[in-house]
Amino acid sequence: MKGLLVKDFYCLRKQYGIFLMTIIIVFVISIMFVFSCKYGNINKGFESMVKSGMATGNDISYIARIAMAFCFLIPMALTGNVMELFVDDRDAGFGKLAGALPVSIRKRVMSRFISGMIFTVIGCMADIIMAAVLSRLTDIITFKNYFAIIITFASLMIMYLSFLILYAYILGTEKMTLVAVLPLITGVVAVLLVNMKRLIGFIHNGIFDADIIKMLFNFIMNKSHLMFVASLVILAASYLLCVRISDLKRGVI
Amino acid sequence: MSGYQNAVEIKNVTKDYGDFKLDNISFSIPEGNVCGFIGQNGAGKTTTIQLLLDAIRRDSGNIYVFGNSIDIDSVEIRENIGVVFDEMGFHDFMTAKNINTMMKNIYKQWDEKVYFDYLDRFKLPVKKQCGSFSRGMRMKLQIATALSHNARLLIMDEPTSGLDPIARNEIIQILREYAVNEEHTVLLSSHITTDIEKLADDVVFIDAGRIILNGNKDDILESHGILKCKKDEVSLIDNKFIVSEQISSFGAEVLVKNRYACKKMYPEMVIEPASLEQIMIYYINKENVQNISDRNGGINEGTAC
């Protein structure tokens, strides 16, 4: 299996450069954002919003936190690069060669999951370092809160990865565009189904429940570990399904 | 040493794709032999190889490699198999050095020294991306990879197709060297029968998913012959000798089996030795004629009903 990971590493070499650049850029932007919130234009903007009564201090704090949180999503979003592995293998005709190597199907699938997870893990570590630095520079958000956001995003990425690989095995490498979109559609459908009651309320009354953002934020801050556990369960289920599909479709993917 | 005699044994294997069926094929390759696996494109050679590697699922039958069923431990079996495909399978951006790093983490018995010696011998650049290699270089890179982990069985799927005569000859020479060791077995799949004639001990001839001919190459060549006669003389020949015939305005050429018995029966007729290529063409011709007559028979029966 190590050999396949080495091969995947070579496949993703270019992506690692982009990955590193992204982390650096996000880090710089986050620091600029923090300083602007403290001393710069963003700070002035927030002050005028509070003065004019457009928002309370709490609202401002939420907006700033959400903006910061999005910065943390970017490094981990590169998890989707695992798609490149499928495309590269397909273009090289590696599937045929892989069938002749002394590596079991189980290990072949495992190597694909590990290669995908590498981005999530590195992204997570980069985010934790960023959080440690930023939490010292600002009181918008504490390290504990940063950590909860990171865990939430990592969970989302693990879920995305699980569905991405699963769809790739189900649909095959010829339909990679569809494979890339389907996990997002699955996510949106899942969120809509869970929040069906609120959605129906919104459709009937035409009033959007403003508390939903605060509730979401509170959920992230206090219950991110639940999402993480759920993502691991989905990951394990996806792995087992992929092994089964790969065995059934031997010689196809 | 284990008690097996055949490096490969394929017994009643079937694989149905719907539009193509590998139909109940059986053959074996004794250890130390070079087996030429011949047949036209699409005959089922690659499918058989994929089944042998357990890379695709078979519908029925059994496959044994070195006496072990591939159902029990195909991974361990593949440790002892070197494979060369018609297409490289390595990513274009990989260098020969990258491939070494990858393979030494895959094969337990990977021998770096042997690998780099082969690269040196084949004059393959170590640090150049293999996407820029010529077809001959790609094939040599695959051979270097296949021979660097002490494989006892070498499977080659169309290794010489599309190569110039010099590169083909080089590859045949490498195979000869490998086959000298009595523990080394080779399954050489090709539709280029001249290569098989140069190398093989045994021949398995497959067509439309069925084994048409299987046996010792010299015996097959010895027993078949091309009988040349006038068109109207064909009807005089006993059907038991005839595989198939090709009739032109100049006369008739008939592939006969039991060449010597046939010669004895028709001493006035000229019977020349047949090449593997001629044998292959005439057998395929026979199959085609048979299929057409089967189809016509089917239609006639239908009409009668």
Interface residues (C-beta under 8 A of the other chain):
Chain A: K2 G3 L4 L5 V6 K7 Y10 C11 D88 D89 D91 A92 G93 F94 K96 L97 A98 G99 A100 L101 P102 V103 S104 L248 R250 G251
Chain B: Q50 L53 D54 A55 I56 R57 V75 E76 R78 E79 I81 V83 F85 E87 M88 G89 F90 H91 D92 F93 M94 N98 T101 M102 M103 K104 N105 I106 Y107 K108 I155
